[in-house]
Amino acid sequence: MTSKKDKEEEEEGEGVIQGSGKRQKCSFEEGGGDDTELSLKPGLLFNPTTPTSFVVADAFDPDFPIIYVNKVFEIFTGYRADEVLGRNCRFLQYRDPRAQRRHPLVDPVVVSEIRRCLEEGIEFQGELLNFKKDGTPLVNRLRLAPIRDDDGTITHIIGIQIFSEAKIDLNRVSYPVFKENCNQQYDQSAQYFSGGHSPLSQHQDICGILQLSDEVLAHNILSRLTPRDVASIGSVCRRIRQLTKNEHVRKMVCQNAWGREVTGALELMTKKLGWGRLARELTTLEAVCWRKFTVRGAVEPSRCNFSACAAGNRLVLFGGEGVNMQPMDDTFVLNLDAANPEWRRVSVKSSPPGRWGHTLSSLNGSWLVVFGGCGRQGLLNDVFVLDLDAKQPTWIEVSGGAPPLPRSWHSSCIIEGSKLVVSGGCTDAGVLLSDTYLLDLTTDKPMWREIPTSWSPPSRLGHSLSVYGRTKVLMFGGLAKSGHLRLRSGESYTIDLGDEEPQWKQLECNAFTGVGSQSAVVPPPRLDHVAVSMPCGRIIIFGGSIAGLHSPSQLFLLDPSEEKPSWRILNVPGQPPKFAWGHSTCVVGGTRVLVLGGHTGEEWVLNELHELCLASKQDSDQ
């Protein structure tokens, strides 16, 4: 017996993924599925260069609820995954999220055809009017395919969607809008198959996407997804599961998502864990923990306000403020590959002038670059580079173009492996700065270039710059100018230096209401903290000078690439650093965050290191 509610839903809201909800059996022999492949002709709904949305629905539930969407779906529709999971996809036919029925311009003939295909357990391909969350109309070139288990039972429906702008005036165009377009598309698609038969009539009982070869599936589809998406889509069926477990496929996925430089740095860890497990642990942070260890040797004389960075698996420390504010000019290295790591002073042919309040960065593994700081004669704006692997390491000065103003307590970072970015800081007169400069160190004659922007964040010092997505930079915190005052900042700003005309913009961040080890907190304003860029593009904020009773040992996580970035606080097991101000942090091998130094009230301790492990260290039989 059909209820009134069921009839209303059938008449008003037949969705993109909706059917009878029956457990259906396939009527064909499985043996023929792997030998027949659909040709990837232009008329088919497949284009490896076009961003493709993936949706997976549960076929055992009468309403076909969504159990997975990829990032492309979120970007094109404006809906977050948590807003759509558990719902039928018919909401895309509503122009307003509060609407109770589909928009009148959505073609009911196409909706009926979708329902018929789902009820009969066959593939659907067509075009449908959809709407973004903000009401913007979209053309959805949709392909639905049933996924069967080994017994032939339909367990899931996979939807492949290519969204494009719908160039229509919703106030003028009369119904129906897409009927003619759909008929034309089917006619064009049919001519690419022998005998003029459409793919639906020729292979109606076989999922089209699974007729592609393993090579096409791996290189043109799976490798273009994020590690999170690949892990989810692996549950669709046994064959895709086997493909997603392949180490070469997993490496391609990580390389496409994170870049060659990052995956190159992670190569050593994958020999122990495998790409699949490593990607999972870096995505979920399920293995993150603190550990404390002691190293040998000494950095003498004692100092503070030094700068440190990682060059491969080596920690490098340069300069600092010695006794009676003496600027130091020596270089120390700690080799973490050694059985018993020990601080050693590097014998260099020449050194830059001693300094503190400067920055030290790593270029391409073995090269180091130092900029600015406070020396014997005042503030500096010079640049020196050093090749650690040279037979006789020598600091070489680099100059060219109009350099930034002399400064200290600025921040710097490296983009694209070789371009030094400098921002903010303080002048001799105590004036805070808000400029941004770039120096490309790969050219024969490096030249400073100021980045002109129509607007920039308030002037500041003691802030952090973090790189994500190769050319994007996140600025966080610092002591910022606010009117006539200087206040600790908890604001975030981003800029993409890969754009033709880069522009700073403020990032609106919210607190995330999470579960498990992640809870909702917005980090308190701070300066002299550290920021760590993770391989997957997320940023960890740690420590610093914080007002009030807030703990500086808390870890905060942010993904600046999200549409609506949210802060998360990570509750990490283990022993965190007790003193989290005035320290330096280095990322080694992409998975080890080393914290050294930290003000104890008397001196900076450099023989006790704290390591934030982002991935497991034990071997795995992945």
Buried (B, 14 or more C-beta within 10 A) or exposed (E): EEEEEEEEBEEEBBBBBBBEBEEBEBEEEEEEBEEEEBEBEEBBBBEEEEBBBBBBBBBBEBBBBBBBBBBBBBEBBBBBBEBBEEBBBBBBBBBEEEBEBBBEBBBBEBBEBBBEBBBBBBBBBBBBBBBBBEBBBBBBBBBBBBBBEEEBBBBBBBBBBBBEEBEBEBEEEEEBBBBEBBEEBBEEBBEBBEEEEBBBEBBBBBBBBBBBEBEBBBBBBBBBBBBBBBBBBBBBBEEBEEBBBBEEBBBBBBBBBBBEBBBEBBEEBBEBBBBBBBBBBBBBBEBBBBBBEEBEBBBEEBBBBBBBBBBBBBBBBBBBBBEEEBBBBBBBBBBBEEEEBBBBBBEBEEBBBBBBBBBBBBBBBBBBBBBBBBBEEEBBBBBBBBBBEEEEBBBEEBEBEEBBBBBBBBBBBBBBBBBBBBBBBBBEEEEBBBBBBBBBBEEEEBEBBBBEBEEBBBBBBBBBBBBBBBBBBBBBBBBBBEEEEBBBBBBBBBBBBEEEEBBBEEBEBEBBEBEEBBBEBBBBBBBBBBBBBBBBBBBBBBBBBBEEEBEBBBBBBBBBBBEEBBBBBBEBEEEBBEBBBBBBBBBBBBBBBBBBBBBEEEEBBBBBBBBBBBBBEEEEEB
